Amino acid sequence: MNRSNVTLLFILALLLGSCTVMAGDASHWPASLIAVIVIVSLKLWNDRAKLLAWPMEFLLAAGVSMIVINLARLYVTPLPY
């Protein structure tokens, strides 16, 4: 495993852990799984295109992706009352 993949795993652990802490439980996992797939795809595309600087600009894009996907899940989830 190279350093880039370890950094990607650290970024994913940071984002998923912070989502779990903010949500208070694991209810965010369906949307977060989609976000992880998008982030890994973004990383593979960025390795070829070199559009985002690694790791800081990529961390920003990954964080924004995680937030937008989780907010979209909250938008379509019906209210409990």
C-alpha positions as semicolon CSV with decimal commas, in nm:
position;residue;x (nm);y (nm);z (nm)
1;M;0,000;0,000;0,000
2;N;0,147;0,332;-0,101
3;R;0,130;0,656;0,090
4;S;-0,147;0,798;-0,127
5;N;-0,383;0,510;-0,045
6;V;-0,307;0,538;0,327
7;T;-0,387;0,908;0,309
8;L;-0,715;0,829;0,131
9;L;-0,806;0,580;0,404
10;F;-0,725;0,841;0,668
11;I;-0,945;1,098;0,492
12;L;-1,234;0,850;0,469
13;A;-1,195;0,751;0,835
14;L;-1,193;1,118;0,936
15;L;-1,505;1,201;0,735
16;L;-1,700;0,890;0,838
17;G;-1,602;0,927;1,202
18;S;-1,703;1,289;1,215
19;C;-2,039;1,211;1,049
20;T;-2,102;0,941;1,310
21;V;-2,017;1,178;1,594
22;M;-2,238;1,457;1,459
23;A;-2,531;1,224;1,387
24;G;-2,501;1,050;1,723
25;D;-2,556;0,711;1,565
26;A;-2,497;0,522;1,242
27;S;-2,814;0,641;1,064
28;H;-2,605;0,823;0,801
29;W;-2,447;0,508;0,659
30;P;-2,665;0,460;0,348
31;A;-2,573;0,806;0,222
32;S;-2,215;0,782;0,346
33;L;-2,163;0,459;0,153
34;I;-2,265;0,641;-0,164
35;A;-2,031;0,928;-0,069
36;V;-1,741;0,686;-0,017
37;I;-1,799;0,539;-0,362
38;V;-1,805;0,890;-0,510
39;I;-1,488;0,992;-0,322
40;V;-1,295;0,680;-0,428
41;S;-1,408;0,738;-0,788
42;L;-1,299;1,101;-0,759
43;K;-0,958;0,986;-0,631
44;L;-0,911;0,744;-0,922
45;W;-1,013;1,015;-1,169
46;N;-0,790;1,272;-0,999
47;D;-0,489;1,038;-1,017
48;R;-0,523;1,043;-1,396
49;A;-0,637;1,401;-1,457
50;K;-0,432;1,577;-1,183
51;L;-0,702;1,843;-1,152
52;L;-0,703;1,873;-0,771
53;A;-0,391;1,910;-0,559
54;W;-0,330;1,613;-0,332
55;P;-0,424;1,605;-0,042
56;M;-0,560;1,949;0,056
57;E;-0,783;2,036;-0,241
58;F;-0,894;1,674;-0,258
59;L;-0,983;1,681;0,113
60;L;-1,201;1,988;0,050
61;A;-1,375;1,820;-0,244
62;A;-1,425;1,499;-0,044
63;G;-1,570;1,690;0,250
64;V;-1,808;1,886;0,029
65;S;-1,915;1,564;-0,144
66;M;-1,986;1,397;0,191
67;I;-2,189;1,696;0,311
68;V;-2,393;1,735;-0,010
69;I;-2,477;1,365;-0,035
70;N;-2,580;1,344;0,333
71;L;-2,791;1,661;0,299
72;A;-2,961;1,510;-0,007
73;R;-3,044;1,202;0,199
74;L;-3,190;1,419;0,473
75;Y;-3,398;1,607;0,215
76;V;-3,562;1,292;0,078
77;T;-3,605;1,119;0,417
78;P;-3,957;1,169;0,554
79;L;-3,995;1,337;0,891
80;P;-4,063;1,101;1,182
81;Y;-4,385;1,278;1,287
